[in-house]
């Protein structure tokens, strides 16, 4: 989206029109109704999309400017309109903004601040007509002159990341460029949103299978549960160890995580009691990307293996060497049904392993990336018997997520566009969405029915293959 698309007061606030209409504005600040009625004006209409619905708004051309019916615009925006002896008072439906205007007077009050129309409001045949852009923006709305579309409420502006779907079909995102933590909850209608949380520790959390709860730990290691409907945060248990990579069990009763200052353990916590139980204490450090199978029988994780120090018998500093031949990321699998089970290495290759997922029949999928960047990413599948195969795609994959029906995969096509596929177990990939814009993040609801992306920092929800922008970038307002 170009910077010129969404406009504010900086654009010529009254939309300039051509034609020979005679100005009906007096040189002073006041104009009487009789003078207005006698003036030569051109009545008409213009169609705008208001909150997604096409509406023909009544207009007049006044002094080279197009003015719009005050009562009609207020009604379409859902704003309250009261006429008093000193003019009109308007309030948006959320009660956030108050606007006071008078016919024939360029100056007006917006939230107690004095501002000025380019063309004063005009009364004609009992109707009052005003500038559209300044009226919409003063009521907290947003106007796109290029596409002739209006939102009752302006979208939040900023750079966003960390998308999560909730059970009520809402989307929570973090404003990454805010001075302090702000999580917004968006509906799937542009302009309809609320500030959900300002808790600094809650920026990144794991969502329960029913999408009703989020889990995270604060700076003390305390586990916290966050109600994704109300935003209320409550502590779970009293364990204060370092915890990362939270994963919910399929029934939502258990939360798994990597534990320890050096990420050397696997553990779980009961949602009902807060009791923490160790699952693996093999002292192998640098575990990450924990995944739990849907049936809770196995865990998969990555170990970042570092170089091995070697020394001679004298143990001098000069004789110290580091062997990096086995360094790199490797996938391990742990049987959770057998007490004392040992992790099994699934890989030994030097490639980077990203986005591991456990599929329904026990196979493991991951994104293989060349650490030197000399080869394209490939999507690999490790069967239960250990055999490995590539999943063929027409794009270079760069993101993977497990959903109830299989996988959702995003990748970059030869023309640079981003393509998102749904892949059912054993079936061919089905294209879900394609965009020419850069995509930095993808979020899919657990059942795969809802899709959202972050494109150039903007939160975008995909509905019926079409993209709706739920936020705006600062550049769009310039």
Buried (B, 14 or more C-beta within 10 A) or exposed (E): BEEEEBBBEEEEBBBEBEEEBEBBBBEEEEBEBEBBEEBEBBEBEBEBBBBEEEBEBBBBBBBBBBBBBBBBBBBBBBBBBEEEEEBBBBBBBEEEBBBBBBBBBBEBBBEEEEBEBBBBBBBBEEBBBBBBBBBBBBBBBBBBBEEBBBBBBBBBBBBBBBBBBBBEEBBBBBBBBBEEBBBBBBBBBBBBBEEBBEBEBBBEBBBBBEBBBBBBBBEEBBBBBBEBBEBEBEEBBEBEBBBBBBBBBEEEEBBBBBBBEEBBBBBBBBBEEBEBEEBBEBEBBBBBBBBBBEBBEBBBBBBBBEEEEEEEEEEEEEEEEEEEEEBBBBBBBBBBEEEEBEBEEBBEEBBBBBBBBBBEEBBBBBBBBEEEEEEEBBBBBBEEEEEBEEBEBEBBBBBBBBBEBBBBBBBBBEEEBBBBBBBEEEEEBEEBBBBEBBBBBBBBBBEBEBBBBBBEBBBBBBEEEEBBBBBBBEEBBE
